[in-house]
Amino acid sequence: MTKRIMACIDASPYAEAICDYAVWAAKKLQAAMSVIHVLDKAQHTHTPDLSGSIGLGSQELLLQQLAELDEKHGKLAMERGRHILEAATARAQQAGVTDVDQRLRHGQLVETLVAMQDESRLVVMGKRGFSSAEEHGHIGLHVERVIRSVSTPILLTQQAYIEPKRIMLAFDGSATAEKCLATLANSPFAQGLPVHIVMAGDENEANRNLLAAATLQLQQAGFKTKSAIIDGDPEQVLNEYQQQHLIDMMVMGAYGHSRIRQFIVGSTTTSMICNAKCSLLILR
């Protein structure tokens, strides 16, 4: 099965950036692209469920009117979804990606992406969606669940597309970080771009050795590298480094699978996502 770049498009201000990052990834990975729009009834209908509070005399008429209103909301949401997908497809094709298909689905985003993950090479979605676009400093309603549920890499975008020219790997020497390192080294995704390998922690011999080994691995894979160990809170120092060195994309590991690891690292991962000022590639 040919794996595709899955661009999750909604009506939020992130839509164009999601499409542009997906185009960039499709070209880097020489992959086909799908544009996905999910019709979640809980989000597109604003009709309250009043069936339990309607009196006996008016119940039948009002229920009929509510059903008709729901139907209209559903048709409008579907029509808007088609327009969103058409616009995203045209944008991708104009940017040079010819193999683009459209997927309009009913349900919830997380379940839809899980169902598609066998044919997904990369999921591209906004850091926030339509219902939370203005909630700065937070992440979208579905982001955390998607990261925890979908096994493929996830690229989280900001509202504006910035072509990645410098990449930063948040490295801590853990098994997850080593796997991220190997994925980055063996993928065409970041080929040709300088990679900053940054560790937050004490500058001791153990950390220097870990960082030196990681740097050598990327250099042997053909990357130009820059490495640093910075003492301080990871959330703060990694985001400061990103801004000081004009990093366009940060690469980091996802949440752990075990309950203990999720408890320990989950809040750090979420906080990094909330505060990042660049796009983030989340790897397993």
Solvent accessible surface area in square Angstrom, and as a share of the most:
residue,aa,sasa,rsa
1,M,178,0.79
2,T,99,0.58
3,K,96,0.41
4,R,29,0.11
5,I,0,0.00
6,M,0,0.00
7,A,0,0.00
8,C,12,0.07
9,I,6,0.03
10,D,35,0.18
11,A,40,0.31
12,S,8,0.05
13,P,71,0.45
14,Y,1,0.00
15,A,22,0.17
16,E,105,0.47
17,A,3,0.02
18,I,3,0.02
19,C,1,0.01
20,D,29,0.15
21,Y,3,0.01
22,A,0,0.00
23,V,9,0.05
24,W,23,0.08
25,A,0,0.00
26,A,3,0.02
27,K,109,0.46
28,K,53,0.23
29,L,15,0.07
30,Q,167,0.74
31,A,17,0.13
32,A,11,0.08
33,M,0,0.00
34,S,0,0.00
35,V,0,0.00
36,I,2,0.01
37,H,13,0.06
38,V,24,0.14
39,L,6,0.03
40,D,18,0.09
41,K,128,0.54
42,A,87,0.67
43,Q,77,0.34
44,H,32,0.14
45,T,25,0.15
46,H,147,0.66
47,T,22,0.13
48,P,80,0.50
49,D,127,0.66
50,L,80,0.40
51,S,47,0.30
52,G,84,0.80
53,S,92,0.60
54,I,23,0.12
55,G,44,0.43
56,L,167,0.83
57,G,85,0.82
58,S,49,0.32
59,Q,61,0.27
60,E,146,0.65
61,L,110,0.55
62,L,70,0.35
63,L,63,0.31
64,Q,100,0.45
65,Q,87,0.39
66,L,32,0.16
67,A,60,0.46
68,E,81,0.36
69,L,80,0.40
70,D,47,0.24
71,E,98,0.44
72,K,129,0.55
73,H,42,0.19
74,G,23,0.22
75,K,130,0.55
76,L,123,0.61
77,A,6,0.05
78,M,54,0.24
79,E,81,0.37
80,R,102,0.37
81,G,0,0.00
82,R,117,0.43
83,H,114,0.51
84,I,24,0.12
85,L,3,0.02
86,E,99,0.44
87,A,65,0.50
88,A,6,0.05
89,T,13,0.07
90,A,58,0.45
91,R,89,0.32
92,A,0,0.00
93,Q,88,0.39
94,Q,163,0.73
95,A,42,0.33
96,G,49,0.47
97,V,11,0.06
98,T,117,0.68
99,D,78,0.40
100,V,20,0.12
101,D,47,0.24
102,Q,73,0.33
103,R,27,0.10
104,L,43,0.21
105,R,99,0.36
106,H,122,0.54
107,G,35,0.34
108,Q,84,0.37
109,L,26,0.13
110,V,3,0.02
111,E,85,0.38
112,T,15,0.08
113,L,1,0.01
114,V,56,0.32
115,A,87,0.68
116,M,11,0.05
117,Q,42,0.19
118,D,107,0.56
119,E,40,0.18
120,S,1,0.01
121,R,90,0.33
122,L,4,0.02
123,V,1,0.00
124,V,0,0.00
125,M,9,0.04
126,G,6,0.05
127,K,8,0.03
128,R,16,0.06
129,G,22,0.21
130,F,115,0.48
131,S,65,0.42
132,S,4,0.03
133,A,7,0.05
134,E,126,0.56
135,E,88,0.39
136,H,121,0.54
137,G,43,0.42
138,H,109,0.49
139,I,26,0.13
140,G,6,0.06
141,L,121,0.60
142,H,45,0.20
143,V,2,0.01
144,E,59,0.26
145,R,114,0.42
146,V,0,0.00
147,I,1,0.00
148,R,77,0.28
149,S,49,0.32
150,V,0,0.00
151,S,69,0.44
152,T,13,0.08
153,P,37,0.23
154,I,3,0.02
155,L,0,0.00
156,L,1,0.00
157,T,1,0.00
158,Q,37,0.17
159,Q,69,0.31
160,A,65,0.51
161,Y,72,0.27
162,I,103,0.52
163,E,91,0.41
164,P,2,0.01
165,K,119,0.50
166,R,79,0.29
167,I,0,0.00
168,M,0,0.00
169,L,0,0.00
170,A,17,0.13
171,F,4,0.02
172,D,88,0.46
173,G,21,0.20
174,S,32,0.21
175,A,89,0.69
176,T,32,0.18
177,A,6,0.05
178,E,68,0.30
179,K,120,0.51
180,C,1,0.00
181,L,2,0.01
182,A,35,0.27
183,T,54,0.31
184,L,3,0.02
185,A,8,0.06
186,N,124,0.64
187,S,22,0.14
188,P,57,0.36
189,F,10,0.04
190,A,0,0.00
191,Q,70,0.31
192,G,76,0.73
193,L,28,0.14
194,P,47,0.29
195,V,0,0.00
196,H,14,0.06
197,I,0,0.00
198,V,0,0.00
199,M,4,0.02
200,A,24,0.18
201,G,18,0.18
202,D,87,0.45
203,E,114,0.51
204,N,64,0.33
205,E,115,0.52
206,A,64,0.50
207,N,27,0.14
208,R,114,0.41
209,N,90,0.46
210,L,64,0.32
211,L,12,0.06
212,A,62,0.48
213,A,63,0.48
214,A,1,0.01
215,T,19,0.11
216,L,94,0.47
217,Q,68,0.30
218,L,0,0.00
219,Q,88,0.39
220,Q,141,0.63
221,A,36,0.28
222,G,60,0.58
223,F,10,0.04
224,K,166,0.70
225,T,34,0.19
226,K,108,0.46
227,S,50,0.32
228,A,25,0.19
229,I,28,0.14
230,I,48,0.24
231,D,107,0.55
232,G,37,0.35
233,D,72,0.37
234,P,55,0.35
235,E,48,0.21
236,Q,106,0.47
237,V,13,0.07
238,L,13,0.07
239,N,11,0.05
240,E,71,0.32
241,Y,9,0.03
242,Q,10,0.04
243,Q,89,0.39
244,Q,132,0.59
245,H,55,0.25
246,L,121,0.60
247,I,4,0.02
248,D,17,0.09
249,M,0,0.00
250,M,0,0.00
251,V,0,0.00
252,M,16,0.07
253,G,17,0.17
254,A,7,0.06
255,Y,5,0.02
256,G,8,0.08
257,H,142,0.64
258,S,61,0.39
259,R,215,0.78
260,I,129,0.65
261,R,80,0.29
262,Q,59,0.26
263,F,174,0.73
264,I,110,0.56
265,V,33,0.19
266,G,5,0.04
267,S,82,0.53
268,T,46,0.27
269,T,8,0.05
270,T,29,0.17
271,S,25,0.16
272,M,3,0.01
273,I,0,0.00
274,C,24,0.15
275,N,69,0.36
276,A,2,0.01
277,K,131,0.56
278,C,8,0.05
279,S,1,0.01
280,L,1,0.00
281,L,6,0.03
282,I,4,0.02
283,L,6,0.03
284,R,49,0.18
